Amino acid sequence: MKHLKTAILISLSAFLLSSCGGGKSTGPGTNPDPGTGSNSLVVTALVSGVAAGAGVFTSSFSVTVLDSMAVAVNDAQVTINHAAFSVMTLVQDPLQPGVYTGTANSYNPGAYTLNVTRGTDIVSNAIVNGPDVHTITAPTTTDVLSSGLSFNVTWTSAAAATEAEIQTKDLAATITADNGAFSVPASSVARVDQEVTVRRRNSVTPGGGRAGSTFKAEISVSVQPIVVKSSVPSLIVTALVSGVDAGAGVFTSSFSVTVLDSLGVAVNDAQVTISHTALSVMTLMLDPLQPGVYTGSVNSYNSGAYTLNVVRGTDFVTNAVVNGPDVHTITAPTTTDVLRPDLSFNVTWTSAAAATEAEIETKDFAATITADNGTYSVPASGVSRADQQVTVRRRNSMTPADARAGSTFKAEISVSVQPIVVMSNLVLVNGSVNGSDIGGGLFATTYLVVLKDDLDNPIINATVTFANSQTGTVSLTEEPLIPGTYSSAEFNYFEGIYTLNVTSTIAVVTDATVLGPDLHTITTPLTLGVVSSTLPFTLLWAKTTTAGEALIETSDFGPEITVDDGSFDVPASFNPRTDLRIRITRKNTGTIPNTRAGSGLSASIRNAVEDVVVQ
């Protein structure tokens, strides 16, 4: 189209309007009129309206004037008038002999009147109707065309024009009837960013012009960009949106799309985008270290629809949509639970809606696909490491319709719970609570725990506690010169249940219990009591409950284990002392589950009688 100069609007005098036939009606309903003239000029005139988008229109006016010898006429007065803008005088283009131009920032359907005067050479009151503005109903910018396949163009208008003209980037302007439909042949669908233009036109032959004269008015509407893809799927696309729980309510998302051609060769020149209402459009970047892999990331995760588009020339995967699952919550196990390596355990989770699948994983249990039904049992083989982690990954997936076999588009959200403590069944744990009489009716208690790993190396830096309803919790301290040995002491003794807890990187004891025996009293013999040096004597003690065993010891006898029945016969001393000391220690034992042989837990109370006389 010829370059158009700036329009100059002027008001002509009543005399000039009369001489140019300005008295004719120029309203929208005016019929086309060839007008009159001197038949001495060749006049070709065009009013061209163009839709500039979003309801904005512009118009250009171009009139070429030649004399009877086809020589350009540069001294004519050329006007076009319309009811919407009165009279427009066109300006002769200094770069185009015989061409007169003008522009307007609007388009108006209805009657346009052309007048050309050059002395006695006249074309007067030729009228053509500008067509009404039409709407292209197909294709739209949301459609995807297939290369090598024809497609239909449709449009609507209030009244048919003399003709319509259809044009694409690959189809030259083609005249057709203004009947609202046209089929673009397959040979004209090639460029990937296609544009479709429908131009509707009315025309009249000026009655006062020489042969070849025309007066036309047209309106042009376009739709772009329209995506064109290959009609045969040619890309293998595997795409993943992966949301990850980073802890404390913080999520991140990574995007990875691998693009291969039909031969399985990496495609490094594609345009890859993923969009979401919360993200708008994200263009992924080719990973320089991974051919054919396009990546991106954001510091958030959003459930809902993700849309994938991959463009490489006429090879496309377009508008593939997958839903990111809602964020779920793992309800078991929790960080306060302690797992056992010899037992399976259940993983449970809650979510708003089931995903296509769920995937369960621990540090010792490879990712395993299951139904997203909120529960899964991890076998004992998946519980080994002491600092365990449980991950539940929920995933939706779809197969892009316009990609080759093997293509997938997946979106997943991954939530983990860690650390989860796992007890070791290979460690050695020996713990004891030992109460003893320290004289004057006073007692003291010592606490001792020895920890060793599966190779009998000391387990250091553990947290070790004993708890009793009367003493509260007693924390044991690792002996500085004896690694793996933990101890504490206090001036008191209480009967009742003692609870041992141990936490370290490789050993866990949770709520191992033992019953501390009640206090007993030695009733026979007493201090300064007399026993024979050559005869046995009976030892008696009083108690409320029976312990698991009693340990009898004198200065010259024992220690001897016996039943805690309150009586024991001490044999005659082999080498008697005159100031005999007698001790009775009563003890209960408990077990520590999930530890190796040799482990144990005990609680004891010892009472003594000093200075028994031997004769």
C-alpha positions as semicolon CSV with decimal commas, in nm:
position;residue;x (nm);y (nm);z (nm)
1;M;0,000;0,000;0,000
2;K;0,130;0,346;-0,090
3;H;0,257;0,571;0,185
4;L;-0,018;0,810;0,299
5;K;0,035;1,171;0,394
6;T;-0,136;1,344;0,684
7;A;-0,499;1,433;0,616
8;I;-0,591;1,797;0,590
9;L;-0,947;1,880;0,679
10;I;-1,088;2,201;0,536
11;S;-1,428;2,364;0,499
12;L;-1,507;2,463;0,142
13;S;-1,726;2,758;0,061
14;A;-2,085;2,706;-0,045
15;F;-1,984;2,804;-0,397
16;L;-1,720;2,530;-0,418
17;L;-1,957;2,270;-0,275
18;S;-2,216;2,367;-0,536
19;S;-1,971;2,350;-0,824
20;C;-1,855;2,005;-0,711
21;G;-2,200;1,864;-0,670
22;G;-2,185;1,888;-0,291
23;G;-2,562;1,910;-0,282
24;K;-2,605;1,530;-0,321
25;S;-2,707;1,326;-0,014
26;T;-2,416;1,140;0,149
27;G;-2,588;0,961;0,436
28;P;-2,533;0,592;0,522
29;G;-2,841;0,484;0,328
30;T;-2,738;0,651;0,001
31;N;-2,729;0,424;-0,304
32;P;-2,405;0,410;-0,503
33;D;-2,402;0,675;-0,779
34;P;-2,155;0,698;-1,071
35;G;-2,196;1,077;-1,082
36;T;-2,108;1,286;-1,389
37;G;-1,807;1,448;-1,544
38;S;-1,613;1,555;-1,849
39;N;-1,492;1,207;-1,947
40;S;-1,141;1,349;-1,979
41;L;-0,974;1,206;-1,664
42;V;-0,882;0,855;-1,550
43;V;-0,957;0,850;-1,175
44;T;-0,888;0,551;-0,944
45;A;-0,993;0,623;-0,586
46;L;-0,982;0,409;-0,270
47;V;-1,117;0,463;0,081
48;S;-0,950;0,198;0,302
49;G;-1,053;0,142;0,664
50;V;-0,837;-0,081;0,882
51;A;-0,910;-0,231;1,225
52;A;-0,609;-0,144;1,440
53;G;-0,727;-0,361;1,731
54;A;-0,934;-0,313;2,051
55;G;-1,209;-0,124;1,866
56;V;-0,967;0,127;1,710
57;F;-0,987;0,204;1,337
58;T;-0,794;0,419;1,091
59;S;-0,877;0,519;0,733
60;S;-0,658;0,612;0,438
61;F;-0,769;0,792;0,123
62;S;-0,585;0,761;-0,208
63;V;-0,688;0,905;-0,549
64;T;-0,477;0,873;-0,866
65;V;-0,556;1,123;-1,144
66;L;-0,434;1,081;-1,506
67;D;-0,528;1,279;-1,816
68;S;-0,649;1,132;-2,145
69;M;-0,289;1,057;-2,241
70;A;-0,233;0,868;-1,910
71;V;-0,006;1,148;-1,789
72;A;-0,014;1,223;-1,414
73;V;-0,218;1,528;-1,321
74;N;-0,058;1,719;-1,032
75;D;-0,275;2,033;-1,027
76;A;-0,620;1,893;-0,960
77;Q;-0,842;1,968;-0,662
78;V;-0,949;1,633;-0,508
79;T;-1,205;1,604;-0,227
80;I;-1,385;1,319;-0,050
81;N;-1,670;1,393;0,181
82;H;-1,880;1,190;0,428
83;A;-2,153;1,285;0,671
84;A;-1,918;1,201;0,961
85;F;-1,643;1,449;0,865
86;S;-1,782;1,688;0,600
87;V;-1,522;1,755;0,326
88;M;-1,162;1,627;0,314
89;T;-0,928;1,783;0,058
90;L;-0,655;1,538;-0,039
91;V;-0,296;1,654;-0,083
92;Q;-0,086;1,571;-0,385
93;D;0,198;1,339;-0,282
94;P;0,528;1,497;-0,397
95;L;0,686;1,153;-0,427
96;Q;0,405;1,000;-0,631
97;P;0,299;1,204;-0,938
98;G;-0,077;1,223;-0,982
99;V;-0,150;1,067;-0,641
100;Y;-0,356;1,255;-0,378
101;T;-0,376;1,122;-0,019
102;G;-0,520;1,174;0,327
103;T;-0,583;0,985;0,653
104;A;-0,829;0,980;0,944
105;N;-0,816;0,817;1,288
106;S;-1,151;0,645;1,239
107;Y;-1,356;0,449;0,990
108;N;-1,717;0,529;0,900
109;P;-1,943;0,304;0,696
110;G;-2,188;0,472;0,458
111;A;-2,168;0,701;0,159
112;Y;-1,841;0,860;0,046
113;T;-1,859;1,125;-0,233
114;L;-1,564;1,186;-0,469
115;N;-1,503;1,510;-0,661
116;V;-1,204;1,581;-0,888
117;T;-1,161;1,917;-1,066
118;R;-0,884;2,031;-1,297
119;G;-1,001;2,327;-1,498
120;T;-1,274;2,195;-1,720
121;D;-1,178;1,833;-1,649
122;I;-1,420;1,703;-1,387
123;V;-1,535;1,386;-1,211
124;S;-1,830;1,496;-1,002
125;N;-2,037;1,340;-0,722
126;A;-1,933;0,975;-0,764
127;I;-2,070;0,794;-0,454
128;V;-1,966;0,458;-0,305
129;N;-2,085;0,303;0,023
130;G;-1,825;0,200;0,279
131;P;-1,918;-0,151;0,407
132;D;-2,022;-0,197;0,770
133;V;-1,757;-0,327;1,009
134;H;-1,751;-0,709;1,018
135;T;-1,634;-0,960;1,280
136;I;-1,414;-1,263;1,209
137;T;-1,567;-1,555;1,400
138;A;-1,310;-1,819;1,294
139;P;-1,029;-1,876;1,336
140;T;-0,955;-1,700;1,669
141;T;-0,632;-1,640;1,856
142;T;-0,711;-1,939;2,077
143;D;-0,733;-2,178;1,782
144;V;-0,447;-2,397;1,667
145;L;-0,423;-2,470;1,296
146;S;-0,245;-2,768;1,146
147;S;0,015;-2,716;0,877
148;G;-0,074;-2,890;0,554
149;L;-0,447;-2,888;0,633
150;S;-0,709;-2,645;0,504
151;F;-0,920;-2,440;0,743
152;N;-1,235;-2,229;0,725
153;V;-1,256;-1,853;0,769
154;T;-1,598;-1,722;0,877
155;W;-1,722;-1,369;0,942
156;T;-2,043;-1,183;1,015
157;S;-2,168;-0,847;0,881
158;A;-2,491;-0,648;0,861
159;A;-2,507;-0,640;0,479
160;A;-2,310;-0,804;0,200
161;A;-2,052;-0,595;0,016
162;T;-1,972;-0,618;-0,355
163;E;-1,689;-0,857;-0,281
164;A;-1,468;-0,996;-0,003
165;E;-1,095;-1,050;-0,010
166;I;-0,924;-1,318;0,204
167;Q;-0,553;-1,306;0,285
168;T;-0,309;-1,492;0,513
169;K;0,067;-1,473;0,547
170;D;0,086;-1,762;0,301
171;L;-0,222;-1,689;0,089
172;A;-0,216;-1,395;-0,148
173;A;-0,523;-1,169;-0,135
174;T;-0,802;-1,370;-0,296
175;I;-1,138;-1,227;-0,413
176;T;-1,453;-1,417;-0,311
177;A;-1,823;-1,350;-0,253
178;D;-1,907;-1,168;0,069
179;N;-2,110;-1,465;0,198
180;G;-1,941;-1,506;0,538
181;A;-1,728;-1,814;0,464
182;F;-1,410;-1,910;0,280
183;S;-1,189;-2,220;0,289
184;V;-0,815;-2,150;0,297
185;P;-0,636;-2,425;0,104
186;A;-0,381;-2,651;0,276
187;S;-0,098;-2,505;0,068
188;S;-0,152;-2,169;0,242
189;V;-0,103;-2,291;0,602
190;A;0,267;-2,294;0,672
191;R;0,397;-2,009;0,890
192;V;0,370;-2,076;1,262
193;D;0,252;-1,724;1,355
194;Q;-0,034;-1,701;1,108
195;E;-0,256;-1,396;1,039
196;V;-0,597;-1,400;0,870
197;T;-0,741;-1,085;0,708
198;V;-1,095;-1,041;0,573
199;R;-1,137;-0,728;0,358
200;R;-1,486;-0,636;0,236
201;R;-1,526;-0,386;-0,049
202;N;-1,787;-0,191;-0,243
203;S;-1,708;-0,019;-0,575
204;V;-1,860;0,210;-0,837
205;T;-1,740;0,325;-1,181
206;P;-1,741;0,706;-1,196
207;G;-1,978;0,807;-1,480
208;G;-1,774;1,116;-1,570
209;G;-1,434;0,939;-1,587
210;R;-1,252;0,774;-1,873
211;A;-1,231;0,396;-1,909
212;G;-1,039;0,239;-1,620
213;S;-1,175;0,478;-1,360
214;T;-1,289;0,321;-1,028
215;F;-1,406;0,437;-0,684
216;K;-1,383;0,178;-0,407
217;A;-1,441;0,172;-0,029
218;E;-1,330;-0,117;0,190
219;I;-1,293;-0,222;0,554
220;S;-1,017;-0,463;0,660
221;V;-1,024;-0,674;0,982
222;S;-0,749;-0,917;1,088
223;V;-0,692;-1,188;1,350
224;Q;-0,341;-1,264;1,477
225;P;-0,142;-1,443;1,600
226;I;-0,294;-1,779;1,514
227;V;-0,075;-2,075;1,603
228;V;0,002;-2,334;1,338
229;K;0,138;-2,673;1,436
230;S;0,261;-2,973;1,247
231;S;-0,031;-3,191;1,139
232;V;0,174;-3,502;1,230
233;P;0,300;-3,523;1,592
234;S;0,676;-3,490;1,573
235;L;0,793;-3,413;1,928
236;I;0,837;-3,634;2,232
237;V;0,777;-3,413;2,535
238;T;0,812;-3,519;2,899
239;A;0,722;-3,238;3,136
240;L;0,712;-3,221;3,515
241;V;0,594;-2,954;3,759
242;S;0,735;-3,053;4,098
243;G;0,633;-2,873;4,418
244;V;0,834;-2,949;4,732
245;D;0,762;-2,875;5,097
246;A;1,074;-2,696;5,224
247;G;0,944;-2,685;5,581
248;A;0,772;-2,427;5,802
249;G;0,498;-2,370;5,545
250;V;0,746;-2,279;5,269
251;F;0,720;-2,441;4,924
252;T;0,927;-2,430;4,607
253;S;0,847;-2,550;4,256
254;S;1,074;-2,669;3,978
255;F;0,977;-2,706;3,614
256;S;1,150;-2,949;3,379
257;V;1,058;-3,024;3,017
258;T;1,256;-3,261;2,796
259;V;1,202;-3,220;2,420
260;L;1,311;-3,482;2,164
261;D;1,239;-3,507;1,793
262;S;1,082;-3,807;1,621
263;L;1,423;-3,980;1,614
264;G;1,481;-3,927;1,984
265;V;1,738;-3,652;1,927
266;A;1,746;-3,365;2,178
267;V;1,578;-3,046;2,054
268;N;1,769;-2,737;2,170
269;D;1,588;-2,463;1,975
270;A;1,233;-2,493;2,106
271;Q;1,032;-2,227;2,288
272;V;0,891;-2,385;2,604
273;T;0,641;-2,214;2,834
274;I;0,435;-2,321;3,135
275;S;0,157;-2,096;3,258
276;H;-0,068;-2,081;3,565
277;T;-0,309;-1,816;3,684
278;A;-0,078;-1,747;3,979
279;L;0,238;-1,735;3,764
280;S;0,123;-1,590;3,432
281;V;0,357;-1,732;3,164
282;M;0,699;-1,874;3,251
283;T;0,947;-1,927;2,968
284;L;1,181;-2,215;3,052
285;M;1,550;-2,194;2,967
286;L;1,758;-2,461;2,797
287;D;1,991;-2,627;3,047
288;P;2,343;-2,590;2,903
289;L;2,448;-2,917;3,068
290;Q;2,146;-3,123;2,959
291;P;2,065;-3,121;2,586
292;G;1,693;-3,093;2,518
293;V;1,607;-3,013;2,881
294;Y;1,434;-2,683;2,964
295;T;1,406;-2,574;3,329
296;G;1,275;-2,306;3,562
297;S;1,181;-2,258;3,928
298;V;0,975;-2,039;4,162
299;N;0,964;-1,995;4,539
300;S;0,607;-2,118;4,577
301;Y;0,371;-2,399;4,484
302;N;0,023;-2,353;4,341
303;S;-0,239;-2,622;4,294
304;G;-0,467;-2,603;3,992
305;A;-0,423;-2,596;3,615
306;Y;-0,079;-2,572;3,454
307;T;-0,066;-2,521;3,076
308;L;0,228;-2,643;2,866
309;N;0,325;-2,508;2,523
310;V;0,625;-2,625;2,319
311;V;0,699;-2,461;1,982
312;R;0,972;-2,553;1,738
313;G;0,895;-2,426;1,388
314;T;0,578;-2,607;1,279
315;D;0,634;-2,874;1,547
316;F;0,403;-2,801;1,841
317;V;0,266;-2,932;2,164
318;T;0,002;-2,677;2,258
319;N;-0,234;-2,614;2,545
320;A;-0,164;-2,938;2,732
321;V;-0,320;-2,893;3,077
322;V;-0,259;-3,087;3,399
323;N;-0,385;-3,006;3,749
324;G;-0,136;-2,965;4,030
325;P;-0,269;-3,160;4,333
326;D;-0,368;-2,973;4,648
327;V;-0,115;-2,968;4,933
328;H;-0,157;-3,269;5,164
329;T;-0,067;-3,327;5,529
330;I;0,115;-3,635;5,662
331;T;-0,065;-3,739;5,978
332;A;0,157;-4,040;6,062
333;P;0,435;-4,091;6,142
334;T;0,530;-3,763;6,310
335;T;0,862;-3,633;6,437
336;T;0,763;-3,742;6,789
337;D;0,718;-4,106;6,685
338;V;0,988;-4,371;6,721
339;L;0,992;-4,652;6,467
340;R;1,127;-5,002;6,513
341;P;1,350;-5,155;6,245
342;D;1,194;-5,499;6,287
343;L;0,839;-5,380;6,229
344;S;0,645;-5,228;5,940
345;F;0,467;-4,898;5,996
346;N;0,174;-4,710;5,843
347;V;0,198;-4,382;5,658
348;T;-0,125;-4,179;5,654
349;W;-0,206;-3,846;5,491
350;T;-0,503;-3,620;5,423
351;S;-0,589;-3,417;5,111
352;A;-0,883;-3,233;4,961
353;A;-0,909;-3,449;4,648
354;A;-0,741;-3,768;4,528
355;A;-0,463;-3,736;4,271
356;T;-0,393;-3,982;3,989
357;E;-0,138;-4,159;4,208
358;A;0,069;-4,132;4,524
359;E;0,434;-4,221;4,575
360;I;0,578;-4,326;4,912
361;E;0,949;-4,308;4,991
362;T;1,181;-4,338;5,293
363;K;1,559;-4,328;5,319
364;D;1,558;-4,708;5,300
365;F;1,246;-4,766;5,089
366;A;1,261;-4,678;4,721
367;A;0,984;-4,457;4,580
368;T;0,679;-4,680;4,534
369;I;0,360;-4,594;4,345
370;T;0,027;-4,654;4,519
371;A;-0,330;-4,528;4,511
372;D;-0,388;-4,184;4,659
373;N;-0,621;-4,322;4,927
374;G;-0,451;-4,172;5,232
375;T;-0,272;-4,478;5,371
376;Y;0,023;-4,707;5,296
377;S;0,212;-4,970;5,496
378;V;0,592;-4,946;5,470
379;P;0,754;-5,289;5,519
380;A;1,012;-5,349;5,791
381;S;1,281;-5,353;5,523
382;G;1,214;-4,984;5,467
383;V;1,303;-4,892;5,826
384;S;1,674;-4,906;5,892
385;R;1,850;-4,572;5,923
386;A;1,823;-4,409;6,262
387;D;1,735;-4,062;6,125
388;Q;1,449;-4,168;5,900
389;Q;1,252;-3,950;5,657
390;V;0,909;-4,026;5,512
391;T;0,794;-3,859;5,189
392;V;0,447;-3,868;5,036
393;R;0,437;-3,740;4,678
394;R;0,099;-3,700;4,508
395;R;0,085;-3,665;4,130
396;N;-0,154;-3,596;3,844
397;S;-0,060;-3,674;3,484
398;M;-0,190;-3,647;3,129
399;T;-0,076;-3,734;2,778
400;P;-0,051;-3,434;2,539
401;A;-0,281;-3,501;2,245
402;D;-0,050;-3,352;1,981
403;A;0,278;-3,516;2,090
404;R;0,438;-3,844;1,995
405;A;0,404;-4,166;2,193
406;G;0,593;-4,156;2,521
407;S;0,504;-3,795;2,595
408;T;0,373;-3,705;2,941
409;F;0,286;-3,394;3,140
410;K;0,285;-3,439;3,519
411;A;0,234;-3,215;3,821
412;E;0,317;-3,328;4,173
413;I;0,347;-3,202;4,529
414;S;0,592;-3,362;4,773
415;V;0,563;-3,338;5,153
416;S;0,812;-3,495;5,396
417;V;0,837;-3,562;5,768
418;Q;1,182;-3,573;5,928
419;P;1,367;-3,660;6,139
420;I;1,181;-3,970;6,252
421;V;1,379;-4,169;6,506
422;V;1,437;-4,541;6,448
423;M;1,560;-4,759;6,729
424;S;1,862;-4,975;6,659
425;N;1,838;-5,344;6,748
426;L;2,216;-5,385;6,727
427;V;2,316;-5,170;7,024
428;L;2,393;-5,279;7,377
429;V;2,215;-5,088;7,653
430;N;2,267;-5,162;8,020
431;G;2,094;-4,942;8,272
432;S;2,056;-4,959;8,647
433;V;1,899;-4,768;8,934
434;N;2,078;-4,854;9,259
435;G;1,951;-4,736;9,595
436;S;2,167;-4,795;9,903
437;D;2,168;-4,737;10,278
438;I;2,435;-4,479;10,367
439;G;2,373;-4,491;10,741
440;G;2,173;-4,298;10,990
441;G;1,851;-4,393;10,815
442;L;1,962;-4,213;10,498
443;F;1,970;-4,349;10,145
444;A;2,131;-4,250;9,817
445;T;2,054;-4,352;9,458
446;T;2,299;-4,388;9,172
447;Y;2,196;-4,410;8,806
448;L;2,420;-4,580;8,552
449;V;2,375;-4,650;8,180
450;V;2,633;-4,801;7,944
451;L;2,580;-4,770;7,565
452;K;2,771;-4,961;7,295
453;D;2,715;-4,991;6,922
454;D;2,707;-5,309;6,714
455;L;3,089;-5,320;6,716
456;D;3,107;-5,265;7,093
457;N;3,230;-4,912;7,047
458;P;3,096;-4,664;7,302
459;I;2,799;-4,456;7,191
460;I;2,885;-4,099;7,278
461;N;2,688;-3,775;7,299
462;A;2,361;-3,949;7,380
463;T;2,075;-3,799;7,581
464;V;1,998;-4,032;7,874
465;T;1,728;-3,984;8,139
466;F;1,557;-4,178;8,416
467;A;1,217;-4,067;8,540
468;N;1,016;-4,157;8,851
469;S;0,687;-4,012;8,968
470;Q;0,853;-3,895;9,290
471;T;1,197;-3,789;9,171
472;G;1,086;-3,641;8,841
473;T;1,333;-3,665;8,551
474;V;1,701;-3,721;8,619
475;S;1,945;-3,644;8,336
476;L;2,260;-3,856;8,325
477;T;2,596;-3,712;8,227
478;E;2,855;-3,891;8,016
479;E;3,163;-3,980;8,217
480;P;3,452;-3,769;8,083
481;L;3,702;-4,053;8,117
482;I;3,469;-4,339;8,022
483;P;3,301;-4,268;7,683
484;G;2,960;-4,426;7,646
485;T;2,901;-4,444;8,022
486;Y;2,639;-4,210;8,167
487;S;2,574;-4,158;8,539
488;S;2,406;-3,947;8,805
489;A;2,338;-3,963;9,181
490;E;2,105;-3,812;9,438
491;F;2,052;-3,838;9,815
492;N;1,725;-4,024;9,831
493;Y;1,557;-4,339;9,715
494;F;1,201;-4,394;9,602
495;E;1,025;-4,714;9,519
496;G;0,804;-4,734;9,212
497;I;0,848;-4,739;8,836
498;Y;1,161;-4,592;8,679
499;T;1,149;-4,508;8,309
500;L;1,461;-4,503;8,091
501;N;1,486;-4,296;7,770
502;V;1,792;-4,281;7,547
503;T;1,831;-4,078;7,228
504;S;2,135;-4,074;6,999
505;T;2,205;-4,090;6,629
506;I;2,212;-4,471;6,631
507;A;2,040;-4,580;6,953
508;V;1,697;-4,504;7,088
509;V;1,531;-4,635;7,403
510;T;1,180;-4,517;7,460
511;D;0,994;-4,572;7,785
512;A;1,183;-4,880;7,904
513;T;1,061;-4,942;8,262
514;V;1,167;-5,126;8,576
515;L;1,008;-5,138;8,920
516;G;1,217;-5,007;9,205
517;P;1,163;-5,240;9,506
518;D;1,021;-5,107;9,831
519;L;1,252;-5,042;10,128
520;H;1,322;-5,347;10,345
521;T;1,445;-5,383;10,703
522;I;1,691;-5,645;10,835
523;T;1,531;-5,781;11,152
524;T;1,782;-6,054;11,242
525;P;2,060;-6,013;11,336
526;L;2,076;-5,651;11,446
527;T;2,373;-5,429;11,522
528;L;2,570;-5,574;11,818
529;G;2,369;-5,893;11,786
530;V;2,568;-6,218;11,838
531;V;2,618;-6,501;11,591
532;S;2,831;-6,815;11,619
533;S;3,158;-6,841;11,436
534;T;3,115;-7,213;11,397
535;L;2,745;-7,249;11,332
536;P;2,511;-7,124;11,057
537;F;2,274;-6,840;11,142
538;T;1,944;-6,727;10,995
539;L;1,913;-6,389;10,829
540;L;1,565;-6,232;10,832
541;W;1,430;-5,917;10,665
542;A;1,091;-5,749;10,640
543;K;0,939;-5,610;10,316
544;T;0,605;-5,514;10,168
545;T;0,635;-5,665;9,821
546;T;0,856;-5,935;9,677
547;A;1,136;-5,837;9,441
548;G;1,268;-6,047;9,159
549;E;1,565;-6,164;9,365
550;A;1,766;-6,093;9,678
551;L;2,142;-6,074;9,705
552;I;2,295;-6,183;10,039
553;E;2,642;-6,067;10,136
554;T;2,844;-6,062;10,459
555;S;3,204;-5,977;10,536
556;D;3,295;-6,343;10,486
557;F;3,016;-6,472;10,261
558;G;2,868;-6,412;9,921
559;P;2,739;-6,244;9,736
560;E;2,471;-6,511;9,700
561;I;2,151;-6,475;9,498
562;T;1,835;-6,609;9,654
563;V;1,463;-6,564;9,645
564;D;1,320;-6,259;9,814
565;D;1,122;-6,454;10,073
566;G;1,254;-6,271;10,385
567;S;1,479;-6,550;10,513
568;F;1,822;-6,694;10,437
569;D;2,055;-6,932;10,628
570;V;2,411;-6,803;10,627
571;P;2,665;-7,086;10,657
572;A;2,936;-7,091;10,925
573;S;3,215;-6,851;10,842
574;F;3,543;-6,999;10,719
575;N;3,749;-6,712;10,844
576;P;3,516;-6,513;11,067
577;R;3,556;-6,150;11,153
578;T;3,454;-6,024;11,489
579;D;3,273;-5,715;11,343
580;L;3,050;-5,880;11,085
581;R;2,875;-5,663;10,822
582;I;2,557;-5,794;10,656
583;R;2,401;-5,656;10,333
584;I;2,076;-5,749;10,161
585;T;2,015;-5,610;9,814
586;R;1,674;-5,669;9,656
587;K;1,647;-5,621;9,279
588;N;1,395;-5,614;8,999
589;T;1,486;-5,639;8,630
590;G;1,324;-5,510;8,313
591;T;1,384;-5,554;7,942
592;I;1,481;-5,301;7,677
593;P;1,309;-5,395;7,351
594;N;1,493;-5,386;7,022
595;T;1,845;-5,415;7,161
596;R;2,096;-5,694;7,126
597;A;2,163;-5,977;7,367
598;G;2,332;-5,870;7,687
599;S;2,125;-5,556;7,727
600;G;1,933;-5,512;8,048
601;L;1,768;-5,278;8,297
602;S;1,753;-5,319;8,675
603;A;1,647;-5,135;8,990
604;S;1,771;-5,235;9,338
605;I;1,767;-5,126;9,700
606;R;2,038;-5,226;9,947
607;N;2,012;-5,222;10,326
608;A;2,288;-5,316;10,573
609;V;2,356;-5,407;10,935
610;E;2,700;-5,319;11,071
611;D;2,898;-5,451;11,369
612;V;2,731;-5,785;11,424
613;V;2,932;-5,971;11,693
614;V;3,082;-6,307;11,603
615;Q;3,174;-6,544;11,888
